[in-house]
């Protein structure tokens, strides 16, 4: 009985300290849309040497992220358009390129849609179709990518493509 009071006090202190979250802290998602290139003709080719549209995802965390069963779409109205296959992992502080060429028969990560040069949106969703990240881009600027600056956390703007590397 004499140990109950110290244990309850310790539990109360521990519980209150975990509730003391700074409201100014911004939680960074484990994986973000980092860059995309609609209308690609010379910046990064797939395993077959084709210059297809692409989306670059970035993992800003210090641990590998398994995104098996997550989704990418070019339509908020059709969120489950393309599903990541089992075993899709982005290494810590790593990048993952997804080809948007409508050719799902090719090896690798190839979506069943292309990106529009007229502007649209790219949506990254969890397995329950909750939006994790959204990138809305305007009419395409030739040979420019829509990229976050600073890398992984900034606002999107047209930029020289930085295929599979930092946008800095």
GROMACS elastic network, one bead per residue, 0.5 to 0.9 nm:
[ bonds ]
;  ai    aj funct       b0    kb
    1     4     6  0.54379   500
    1     5     6  0.78596   500
    2     5     6  0.65856   500
    2     6     6  0.79502   500
    3     6     6  0.56412   500
    3     7     6  0.62146   500
    3     8     6  0.86300   500
    4     7     6  0.51685   500
    4     8     6  0.59936   500
    4     9     6  0.85019   500
    5     8     6  0.51639   500
    5     9     6  0.60667   500
    5    10     6  0.85809   500
    6     9     6  0.50121   500
    6    10     6  0.60334   500
    6    11     6  0.84924   500
    7    10     6  0.51284   500
    7    11     6  0.61060   500
    7    12     6  0.85710   500
    8    11     6  0.50502   500
    8    12     6  0.61057   500
    8    13     6  0.86570   500
    9    12     6  0.50972   500
    9    13     6  0.62155   500
    9    14     6  0.85741   500
   10    13     6  0.51813   500
   10    14     6  0.60694   500
   10    15     6  0.84792   500
   11    14     6  0.51190   500
   11    15     6  0.59834   500
   11    16     6  0.85534   500
   12    15     6  0.51024   500
   12    16     6  0.61284   500
   12    17     6  0.85560   500
   13    16     6  0.52300   500
   13    17     6  0.60895   500
   13    18     6  0.86844   500
   14    17     6  0.52370   500
   14    18     6  0.63612   500
   14    19     6  0.88802   500
   15    18     6  0.53829   500
   15    19     6  0.65985   500
   16    19     6  0.51405   500
   16    20     6  0.66034   500
   17    20     6  0.52693   500
   17    21     6  0.83026   500
   18    21     6  0.69944   500
   20    23     6  0.89995   500
   21    24     6  0.86754   500
   21    25     6  0.78721   500
   22    25     6  0.56169   500
   23    26     6  0.80026   500
   28    31     6  0.83571   500
   28    32     6  0.86326   500
   28    60     6  0.81727   500
   28    61     6  0.87554   500
   28   153     6  0.77826   500
   29    32     6  0.64752   500
   29    59     6  0.85280   500
   29    60     6  0.81908   500
   29    61     6  0.86399   500
   29   132     6  0.71604   500
   29   133     6  0.81456   500
   30    58     6  0.85023   500
   30    59     6  0.59198   500
   30    60     6  0.64690   500
   30    61     6  0.60374   500
   30    63     6  0.89852   500
   30    65     6  0.72165   500
   31    34     6  0.88662   500
   31    57     6  0.66725   500
   31    58     6  0.55867   500
   31    60     6  0.66971   500
   31    61     6  0.79559   500
   31    65     6  0.75537   500
   31    67     6  0.86508   500
   31    90     6  0.83779   500
   31   124     6  0.89435   500
   31   132     6  0.80404   500
   31   133     6  0.82991   500
   31   152     6  0.85713   500
   32    56     6  0.86990   500
   32    57     6  0.56229   500
   32    58     6  0.54194   500
   32    59     6  0.66458   500
   32    60     6  0.79825   500
   32   124     6  0.77520   500
   32   132     6  0.75258   500
   32   133     6  0.60145   500
   32   134     6  0.85702   500
   32   152     6  0.65255   500
   32   153     6  0.81081   500
   33    36     6  0.79028   500
   33    55     6  0.73493   500
   33    56     6  0.62252   500
   33    58     6  0.63990   500
   33   122     6  0.82099   500
   33   123     6  0.82259   500
   33   124     6  0.71556   500
   33   133     6  0.64303   500
   33   134     6  0.72537   500
   33   135     6  0.70297   500
   33   147     6  0.86451   500
   33   148     6  0.83337   500
   33   152     6  0.75911   500
   34    55     6  0.78280   500
   34    56     6  0.56225   500
   34    57     6  0.53250   500
   34    58     6  0.57515   500
   34    95     6  0.86476   500
   34   135     6  0.87943   500
   34   146     6  0.84192   500
   34   147     6  0.58899   500
   34   148     6  0.55661   500
   34   149     6  0.87491   500
   34   151     6  0.69128   500
   34   152     6  0.54832   500
   34   153     6  0.80258   500
   34   156     6  0.84080   500
   34   166     6  0.89364   500
   34   167     6  0.82118   500
   35    54     6  0.84198   500
   35    55     6  0.60041   500
   35    56     6  0.50580   500
   35    57     6  0.70974   500
   35    58     6  0.86595   500
   35   135     6  0.88285   500
   35   145     6  0.65248   500
   35   146     6  0.55134   500
   35   148     6  0.63445   500
   35   151     6  0.89748   500
   35   152     6  0.88223   500
   35   156     6  0.81157   500
   35   161     6  0.81301   500
   35   162     6  0.81770   500
   35   163     6  0.82502   500
   35   167     6  0.80925   500
   36    53     6  0.76876   500
   36    54     6  0.56368   500
   36    56     6  0.59002   500
   36    57     6  0.88013   500
   36   115     6  0.89275   500
   36   122     6  0.86890   500
   36   135     6  0.88741   500
   36   145     6  0.55710   500
   36   146     6  0.53449   500
   36   147     6  0.65212   500
   36   161     6  0.84434   500
   36   163     6  0.89340   500
   37    40     6  0.60477   500
   37    43     6  0.84601   500
   37    52     6  0.86645   500
   37    53     6  0.55424   500
   37    54     6  0.53606   500
   37    55     6  0.65246   500
   37    56     6  0.86183   500
   37   115     6  0.80858   500
   37   140     6  0.85829   500
   37   143     6  0.78131   500
   37   144     6  0.68887   500
   37   146     6  0.64305   500
   37   147     6  0.86441   500
   37   161     6  0.74713   500
   37   163     6  0.89695   500
   38    52     6  0.81433   500
   38    54     6  0.67446   500
   38    55     6  0.85400   500
   38   100     6  0.84661   500
   38   114     6  0.79782   500
   38   115     6  0.53174   500
   38   116     6  0.63897   500
   38   117     6  0.57696   500
   38   119     6  0.86659   500
   38   140     6  0.68537   500
   38   141     6  0.89695   500
   38   142     6  0.88116   500
   38   143     6  0.84527   500
   38   144     6  0.84437   500
   38   145     6  0.73085   500
   38   146     6  0.85401   500
   39    51     6  0.86747   500
   39    52     6  0.73153   500
   39    53     6  0.56695   500
   39    54     6  0.88386   500
   39   115     6  0.74990   500
   39   116     6  0.77195   500
   39   117     6  0.61448   500
   39   140     6  0.77254   500
   39   142     6  0.74767   500
   39   143     6  0.74067   500
   40    43     6  0.63015   500
   40    44     6  0.80637   500
   40    45     6  0.88546   500
   40    51     6  0.56954   500
   40    52     6  0.56139   500
   40    53     6  0.51819   500
   40    54     6  0.77285   500
   40   142     6  0.84450   500
   40   143     6  0.65802   500
   40   144     6  0.86755   500
   40   145     6  0.89163   500
   41    44     6  0.84587   500
   41    45     6  0.86944   500
   41    50     6  0.85176   500
   41    51     6  0.52382   500
   41    52     6  0.72031   500
   41    53     6  0.84245   500
   41   143     6  0.74201   500
   42    45     6  0.74973   500
   42    51     6  0.61310   500
   42   143     6  0.77779   500
   43    51     6  0.69566   500
   43    52     6  0.89257   500
   43   143     6  0.77735   500
   43   161     6  0.67752   500
   43   162     6  0.82195   500
   43   163     6  0.67837   500
   44    49     6  0.86489   500
   44    50     6  0.84469   500
   44    51     6  0.63140   500
   44    52     6  0.81073   500
   44    54     6  0.85463   500
   44   161     6  0.88970   500
   44   162     6  0.89474   500
   44   163     6  0.60161   500
   44   164     6  0.83545   500
   45    48     6  0.74716   500
   45    49     6  0.50998   500
   45    50     6  0.50915   500
   45    52     6  0.67091   500
   46    49     6  0.53009   500
   46    50     6  0.54540   500
   46    51     6  0.65977   500
   46    52     6  0.71753   500
   46    99     6  0.73825   500
   46   108     6  0.85704   500
   47    50     6  0.74718   500
   47   107     6  0.80093   500
   47   108     6  0.79429   500
   48    51     6  0.89963   500
   48   106     6  0.86462   500
   51    54     6  0.87703   500
   52    99     6  0.62310   500
   52   100     6  0.64988   500
   52   101     6  0.57270   500
   52   114     6  0.84992   500
   53    98     6  0.86016   500
   53    99     6  0.59133   500
   53   100     6  0.50139   500
   53   101     6  0.61901   500
   53   114     6  0.66791   500
   53   115     6  0.63731   500
   54    97     6  0.65081   500
   54    98     6  0.55469   500
   54   100     6  0.52713   500
   54   101     6  0.80380   500
   54   110     6  0.89530   500
   54   114     6  0.86382   500
   54   115     6  0.79882   500
   55    96     6  0.81888   500
   55    97     6  0.57410   500
   55    98     6  0.52003   500
   55    99     6  0.65496   500
   55   100     6  0.72175   500
   55   122     6  0.85135   500
   56    95     6  0.65264   500
   56    96     6  0.55943   500
   56    98     6  0.63910   500
   56    99     6  0.89028   500
   56   163     6  0.76072   500
   56   164     6  0.67571   500
   57    90     6  0.83408   500
   57    94     6  0.83951   500
   57    95     6  0.55966   500
   57    96     6  0.51474   500
   57    97     6  0.64847   500
   57    98     6  0.79399   500
   57   152     6  0.87356   500
   57   164     6  0.87734   500
   58    90     6  0.76025   500
   58    92     6  0.89598   500
   58    93     6  0.70201   500
   58    94     6  0.58179   500
   58    96     6  0.65255   500
   58   151     6  0.86601   500
   58   152     6  0.64027   500
   58   164     6  0.89173   500
   59    62     6  0.82075   500
   59    63     6  0.83768   500
   59    64     6  0.77181   500
   59    65     6  0.71307   500
   59    90     6  0.63763   500
   59    91     6  0.69746   500
   59    92     6  0.60145   500
   59    93     6  0.50732   500
   59    94     6  0.53585   500
   59    95     6  0.64437   500
   59    96     6  0.85051   500
   59   152     6  0.78678   500
   60    63     6  0.86867   500
   60    92     6  0.68749   500
   60    94     6  0.72478   500
   60   151     6  0.89694   500
   60   152     6  0.65396   500
   60   153     6  0.87509   500
   61    64     6  0.75706   500
   61    65     6  0.83131   500
   61    91     6  0.88528   500
   61    92     6  0.57044   500
   61    93     6  0.57621   500
   61    94     6  0.86779   500
   62    91     6  0.84785   500
   62    93     6  0.62185   500
   63    90     6  0.89727   500
   63    91     6  0.68819   500
   63    93     6  0.77659   500
   64    89     6  0.67127   500
   64    90     6  0.57513   500
   64    93     6  0.80845   500
   64    94     6  0.83159   500
   65    88     6  0.85458   500
   65    89     6  0.55119   500
   65    90     6  0.52552   500
   65    91     6  0.63793   500
   65    92     6  0.71853   500
   66    69     6  0.89386   500
   66    86     6  0.88471   500
   66    87     6  0.71227   500
   66    88     6  0.59060   500
   66    90     6  0.64779   500
   66    91     6  0.85967   500
   67    70     6  0.54366   500
   67    71     6  0.85486   500
   67    84     6  0.68605   500
   67    85     6  0.84444   500
   67    86     6  0.81699   500
   67    87     6  0.78541   500
   67    88     6  0.56165   500
   67    89     6  0.58531   500
   67    90     6  0.75092   500
   67   126     6  0.79902   500
   67   127     6  0.86990   500
   68    71     6  0.87040   500
   68    83     6  0.79938   500
   68    84     6  0.53269   500
   68    85     6  0.55001   500
   68    87     6  0.57571   500
   68    88     6  0.50655   500
   68    89     6  0.72143   500
   68   127     6  0.83045   500
   69    83     6  0.58356   500
   69    84     6  0.52241   500
   69    85     6  0.62404   500
   69    86     6  0.65862   500
   69    88     6  0.84977   500
   69   126     6  0.74164   500
   69   127     6  0.53575   500
   70    80     6  0.87347   500
   70    82     6  0.85483   500
   70    83     6  0.57732   500
   70    84     6  0.54905   500
   70    85     6  0.83363   500
   70   124     6  0.75526   500
   70   125     6  0.58000   500
   70   128     6  0.81735   500
   70   129     6  0.78098   500
   71    79     6  0.73409   500
   71    80     6  0.59204   500
   71    81     6  0.70861   500
   71    82     6  0.55267   500
   71    84     6  0.59420   500
   71   123     6  0.79581   500
   71   124     6  0.58044   500
   71   126     6  0.63076   500
   71   127     6  0.68367   500
   71   129     6  0.73111   500
   72    75     6  0.89755   500
   72    79     6  0.72780   500
   72    80     6  0.71364   500
   72    81     6  0.66501   500
   72    82     6  0.54107   500
   72    83     6  0.65368   500
   72    84     6  0.77495   500
   72   111     6  0.81733   500
   72   122     6  0.70511   500
   72   123     6  0.55851   500
   72   125     6  0.63423   500
   73    76     6  0.72751   500
   73    78     6  0.69289   500
   73    79     6  0.55871   500
   73    80     6  0.66302   500
   73    81     6  0.52107   500
   73    82     6  0.61091   500
   73    83     6  0.87626   500
   73   111     6  0.86407   500
   73   113     6  0.82627   500
   73   121     6  0.81076   500
   73   122     6  0.57269   500
   73   123     6  0.51641   500
   73   124     6  0.67722   500
   73   125     6  0.82509   500
   74    77     6  0.89231   500
   74    78     6  0.78424   500
   74    79     6  0.79004   500
   74    81     6  0.78106   500
   74   113     6  0.76984   500
   74   114     6  0.82327   500
   74   115     6  0.70481   500
   74   116     6  0.86833   500
   74   120     6  0.69025   500
   74   121     6  0.53818   500
   74   123     6  0.61933   500
   75    78     6  0.51664   500
   75    79     6  0.61838   500
   75    81     6  0.79165   500
   75   120     6  0.77474   500
   75   121     6  0.63810   500
   75   122     6  0.68501   500
   75   123     6  0.70693   500
   76    79     6  0.54372   500
   76   121     6  0.75905   500
   76   122     6  0.81290   500
   76   123     6  0.68547   500
   78    81     6  0.57769   500
   79    82     6  0.81977   500
   79   123     6  0.72823   500
   79   124     6  0.84340   500
   79   125     6  0.73881   500
   79   129     6  0.65677   500
   79   130     6  0.88092   500
   79   131     6  0.85355   500
   80    83     6  0.68059   500
   80   125     6  0.80812   500
   80   127     6  0.88783   500
   80   129     6  0.67899   500
   81   111     6  0.85048   500
   81   112     6  0.76325   500
   81   113     6  0.83650   500
   82   111     6  0.59936   500
   82   112     6  0.65300   500
   82   113     6  0.83025   500
   83   111     6  0.83416   500
   83   127     6  0.85968   500
   84    87     6  0.85391   500
   84    88     6  0.66020   500
   84   109     6  0.77524   500
   85    88     6  0.60915   500
   85   109     6  0.82823   500
   86    89     6  0.89012   500
   89    96     6  0.84745   500
   90    93     6  0.81946   500
   90    94     6  0.59243   500
   90    95     6  0.64393   500
   90    96     6  0.62170   500
   91    95     6  0.74035   500
   91    96     6  0.86606   500
   92    95     6  0.86653   500
   94   164     6  0.85571   500
   94   165     6  0.83512   500
   95   164     6  0.57806   500
   95   165     6  0.69268   500
   95   166     6  0.87405   500
   96   164     6  0.69630   500
   97   109     6  0.76641   500
   97   163     6  0.82232   500
   97   164     6  0.67241   500
   98   108     6  0.82451   500
   98   109     6  0.52360   500
   98   110     6  0.60468   500
   98   111     6  0.72443   500
   99   102     6  0.83870   500
   99   103     6  0.87734   500
   99   108     6  0.83786   500
   99   109     6  0.60598   500
   99   111     6  0.62065   500
   99   114     6  0.84222   500
  100   103     6  0.79823   500
  100   109     6  0.85724   500
  100   110     6  0.57828   500
  100   111     6  0.50117   500
  100   112     6  0.71011   500
  100   113     6  0.57861   500
  100   115     6  0.63182   500
  101   104     6  0.81450   500
  101   110     6  0.64080   500
  101   111     6  0.63433   500
  101   112     6  0.69173   500
  101   113     6  0.59790   500
  101   115     6  0.78876   500
  102   105     6  0.89449   500
  102   110     6  0.67850   500
  102   111     6  0.54646   500
  102   114     6  0.56293   500
  103   106     6  0.59897   500
  103   110     6  0.60362   500
  103   111     6  0.67146   500
  103   112     6  0.61058   500
  103   113     6  0.79090   500
  104   107     6  0.78309   500
  104   108     6  0.86904   500
  104   109     6  0.79283   500
  104   110     6  0.53523   500
  104   111     6  0.60164   500
  104   112     6  0.57836   500
  105   110     6  0.80233   500
  106   109     6  0.80608   500
  106   110     6  0.68166   500
  107   110     6  0.75943   500
  110   113     6  0.85068   500
  111   114     6  0.74798   500
  115   118     6  0.87602   500
  115   119     6  0.80718   500
  115   120     6  0.77251   500
  115   121     6  0.86688   500
  115   122     6  0.84513   500
  116   119     6  0.56488   500
  116   120     6  0.64492   500
  116   121     6  0.89739   500
  116   139     6  0.83318   500
  116   140     6  0.81459   500
  117   120     6  0.81755   500
  117   138     6  0.83731   500
  117   139     6  0.58547   500
  117   141     6  0.83021   500
  118   137     6  0.88148   500
  118   138     6  0.67968   500
  118   140     6  0.61589   500
  119   136     6  0.75511   500
  119   137     6  0.52421   500
  119   140     6  0.62733   500
  120   135     6  0.85263   500
  120   136     6  0.58544   500
  120   137     6  0.56883   500
  120   138     6  0.66859   500
  120   139     6  0.80786   500
  121   134     6  0.69496   500
  121   135     6  0.55027   500
  121   137     6  0.60593   500
  121   138     6  0.87450   500
  122   133     6  0.83567   500
  122   134     6  0.57746   500
  122   135     6  0.51697   500
  122   136     6  0.63925   500
  122   137     6  0.83010   500
  123   131     6  0.68343   500
  123   132     6  0.77374   500
  123   133     6  0.60045   500
  123   135     6  0.65371   500
  123   136     6  0.85590   500
  124   129     6  0.86757   500
  124   130     6  0.85316   500
  124   131     6  0.60615   500
  124   132     6  0.56059   500
  124   133     6  0.51815   500
  124   134     6  0.63332   500
  124   135     6  0.87532   500
  125   128     6  0.76321   500
  125   129     6  0.51221   500
  125   130     6  0.52800   500
  125   132     6  0.51561   500
  125   133     6  0.70239   500
  125   134     6  0.87997   500
  126   129     6  0.51791   500
  126   130     6  0.54230   500
  126   131     6  0.66473   500
  126   132     6  0.65568   500
  127   130     6  0.74478   500
  128   131     6  0.89854   500
  129   132     6  0.87710   500
  131   134     6  0.72047   500
  135   146     6  0.86087   500
  135   156     6  0.76972   500
  136   156     6  0.86579   500
  137   140     6  0.77460   500
  137   146     6  0.68816   500
  137   156     6  0.82214   500
  137   157     6  0.84911   500
  138   141     6  0.86691   500
  140   143     6  0.83965   500
  140   144     6  0.75214   500
  140   145     6  0.82427   500
  140   146     6  0.84851   500
  140   158     6  0.85542   500
  141   144     6  0.55061   500
  141   145     6  0.77958   500
  141   146     6  0.89356   500
  141   158     6  0.72185   500
  142   145     6  0.85558   500
  143   159     6  0.88233   500
  143   160     6  0.73544   500
  143   161     6  0.75204   500
  144   147     6  0.89533   500
  144   158     6  0.58163   500
  144   159     6  0.53212   500
  144   160     6  0.51575   500
  144   161     6  0.58838   500
  145   157     6  0.79950   500
  145   158     6  0.55140   500
  145   159     6  0.53646   500
  145   160     6  0.61105   500
  145   161     6  0.50485   500
  145   162     6  0.80457   500
  146   156     6  0.60033   500
  146   157     6  0.54014   500
  146   159     6  0.63530   500
  146   160     6  0.87443   500
  146   161     6  0.81229   500
  147   150     6  0.88969   500
  147   151     6  0.79527   500
  147   152     6  0.89124   500
  147   154     6  0.86547   500
  147   155     6  0.78409   500
  147   156     6  0.50079   500
  147   157     6  0.56132   500
  147   158     6  0.63421   500
  147   159     6  0.63826   500
  147   160     6  0.86649   500
  147   161     6  0.78531   500
  147   162     6  0.85471   500
  147   167     6  0.68769   500
  148   151     6  0.53938   500
  148   152     6  0.60959   500
  148   153     6  0.64704   500
  148   155     6  0.51994   500
  148   157     6  0.66089   500
  148   158     6  0.89140   500
  148   159     6  0.89561   500
  148   167     6  0.68121   500
  149   152     6  0.72129   500
  149   153     6  0.68966   500
  149   155     6  0.59304   500
  149   156     6  0.65703   500
  149   157     6  0.75940   500
  149   167     6  0.62566   500
  149   168     6  0.67494   500
  150   153     6  0.58867   500
  150   155     6  0.75370   500
  150   166     6  0.87483   500
  150   167     6  0.68552   500
  150   168     6  0.64232   500
  151   154     6  0.63770   500
  151   166     6  0.58755   500
  151   167     6  0.50878   500
  151   168     6  0.62500   500
  152   166     6  0.83305   500
  152   167     6  0.82476   500
  156   159     6  0.89668   500
  158   161     6  0.87699   500
  159   162     6  0.84725   500
  159   167     6  0.85239   500
  160   167     6  0.87290   500
  161   167     6  0.78996   500
  162   165     6  0.56599   500
  162   166     6  0.65739   500
  162   167     6  0.57519   500
  162   168     6  0.84812   500
  163   166     6  0.82538   500
  163   167     6  0.86165   500
  165   168     6  0.87953   500
